[in-house]
Amino acid sequence: MANLDLMNDGELRRWILEQTESGQHPDQTLSELAARGLTPEAASEAMTRVLEERLLELRNQKRAGENSVPDDHADALRPLHRPEPLSTGSGNLLRVIDRDVRVVFRLERPRMVLFEGFLSNAECEELITSSRRQMSSSQVIDIDTGGEKPSDERTSSGTALAREGTPTIARIERRIAALLNWPLQNGEAIQVLRYDIGQEYKPHYDFVDPALPGSSPFLQRGGQRVASFLMYLNTPNAGGSTSFPDLGLDVPAVKGNALFFAYDCAHPSSRTLHAGMPVSAGEKWIATKWLRENAHA
């Protein structure tokens, strides 16, 4: 039998693996191959090929194991259709309806853009003033019921602003929709948050794991969240940055700036784990707009 035929023979491959996995010394395996009629060069080539193929199989199995999720979590890896911010072309300045907005930086994965000057000073002040008397303790999504509940992970206070509730809110929402090329009705109500000294939002994801018991009521109201748009309404005296632990990135809270980031799937592999870092001095005000796959009710 030709050497090439021997190297492609499944029985020969299994025999080489059996000898190797039983702990037999490679020299002994080579000697036995030679006894079967292979030249030393052909025996060495056959054994090298079989073992390299097996090593590749084991590496692929390890990677698959690291990236796998249980069957009931498979929907978390479904690719999400996400907003795509307007391009600045070769520059970094955008005209978005009524404002010039400057791109500070971009990342591709996760898709992230920091915009300078998205809000005017007057808009920031109006959102703070209109929200200050309506604040209550912030809550998180209850993974068991789909409702909301208080949590030590999130210690801010906040309020939701009715979509298009005032001319200013409507103008900002239209600007967001134009900048991100995403339907206005696919956005949740703007949520204004206030962080006092020491308050924070510990590392978390903004999407909802579709395998969790409480995900169904949440997802029925417009599908999965696909992106976050954070608008900084003031500049804290110290602290209060938005941190991305998986990226080693901290984005300072600067009045008027806005941070956009999207998730390619509802899974940690999206690399969108983030936190609102504790405020060290002063206070922090932020307005958050979450975008959904479909119209949000």
Helices and strands as residue ranges (DSSP letters): H 3-8, H 10-21, H 26-35, H 40-67, G 71-77, E 93-96, E 99-107, E 112-116, H 121-131, G 132-134, E 136-137, E 140-141, E 148-149, E 157-161, H 167-180, G 184-186, E 190-195, E 201-204, H 215-219, E 225-232, E 238-239, E 242-244, E 249-251, E 258-262, G 268-270, E 274-276, E 279-281, E 284-292
